[in-house]
Amino acid sequence: MRVTVSLCALMVEISNNLKFLPLIMLVLLISKAVGDTFNDVLYEEQARSMLYAAIKTEIPSSVVSLPLVIKVSDAVSILKCNRHNGFPVR
């Protein structure tokens, strides 16, 4: 979506006429909708490629969870002894 907005701004700057703005926005909206129906969105392609790269990395065999209330020294020791660095936060 950001590319579409940037393209619209560039085209208005090039034409130097704000009267063309609604028409340019309409044309870009229609062309983006048609392109998205026939092709995958670029962002989805990037997400898929990043997901495949993440899957190929080493996944730990055991899951480490921390209690809701924990001493800082205990958390530091758990983080130091664990090689995995992707900890989700709730």
C-alpha positions as CSV (number, residue, x, y, z in Angstrom):
1,M,0.0,0.0,0.0
2,R,2.9,2.4,0.7
3,V,4.2,1.9,-2.8
4,T,0.8,2.9,-4.2
5,V,0.6,6.0,-2.1
6,S,4.2,7.0,-3.0
7,L,3.4,6.5,-6.7
8,C,0.3,8.6,-6.4
9,A,2.3,11.4,-4.8
10,L,5.0,11.2,-7.4
11,M,2.5,11.4,-10.3
12,V,0.8,14.4,-8.7
13,E,4.1,16.1,-8.3
14,I,5.1,15.4,-11.9
15,S,1.8,16.6,-13.3
16,N,1.9,19.7,-11.0
17,N,-1.9,19.7,-11.0
18,L,-4.0,18.8,-7.9
19,K,-7.1,18.4,-10.1
20,F,-5.7,15.1,-11.3
21,L,-5.4,13.7,-7.8
22,P,-8.8,11.9,-7.6
23,L,-8.4,10.5,-11.1
24,I,-4.8,9.2,-10.3
25,M,-6.0,7.7,-7.0
26,L,-8.9,6.0,-8.8
27,V,-6.6,4.5,-11.5
28,L,-4.0,3.4,-9.0
29,L,-6.7,1.8,-6.8
30,I,-8.2,-0.1,-9.6
31,S,-4.8,-1.3,-11.0
32,K,-3.7,-2.4,-7.5
33,A,-6.9,-4.3,-7.0
34,V,-6.6,-6.0,-10.4
35,G,-3.0,-6.8,-9.8
36,D,-3.7,-8.2,-6.3
37,T,-6.4,-10.6,-7.6
38,F,-4.1,-12.1,-10.2
39,N,-0.8,-12.1,-8.4
40,D,0.4,-12.5,-4.8
41,V,1.1,-9.3,-2.9
42,L,4.8,-8.5,-2.7
43,Y,4.7,-8.3,1.1
44,E,3.2,-11.8,1.3
45,E,6.0,-13.1,-0.9
46,Q,8.6,-11.5,1.4
47,A,6.8,-12.9,4.5
48,R,6.8,-16.4,3.0
49,S,10.5,-16.3,2.1
50,M,11.3,-15.0,5.6
51,L,9.2,-17.8,7.1
52,Y,11.1,-20.4,5.1
53,A,14.4,-18.9,6.3
54,A,13.1,-19.0,9.9
55,I,12.0,-22.7,9.6
56,K,15.5,-23.7,8.4
57,T,17.1,-22.5,11.6
58,E,17.7,-24.7,14.5
59,I,14.6,-25.2,16.7
60,P,15.2,-26.1,20.4
61,S,14.0,-29.5,21.6
62,S,12.6,-28.2,24.9
63,V,10.5,-25.2,25.6
64,V,11.6,-22.9,28.4
65,S,8.9,-20.8,30.1
66,L,9.3,-18.3,32.8
67,P,6.8,-17.7,35.6
68,L,4.9,-14.3,35.8
69,V,6.9,-13.2,38.8
70,I,10.6,-14.1,38.8
71,K,13.8,-12.7,40.3
72,V,16.1,-10.9,37.8
73,S,19.0,-13.2,38.7
74,D,16.9,-16.3,37.9
75,A,15.8,-14.9,34.6
76,V,19.4,-14.0,33.7
77,S,20.7,-17.4,34.5
78,I,17.9,-19.0,32.4
79,L,18.8,-16.8,29.5
80,K,22.5,-17.5,29.8
81,C,22.1,-21.3,29.8
82,N,19.7,-21.3,26.8
83,R,20.9,-20.8,23.3
84,H,17.5,-20.0,21.8
85,N,16.8,-16.2,21.7
86,G,13.2,-16.0,20.5
87,F,11.1,-15.6,23.6
88,P,7.4,-14.6,23.0
89,V,6.0,-12.1,25.5
90,R,2.4,-12.1,26.7
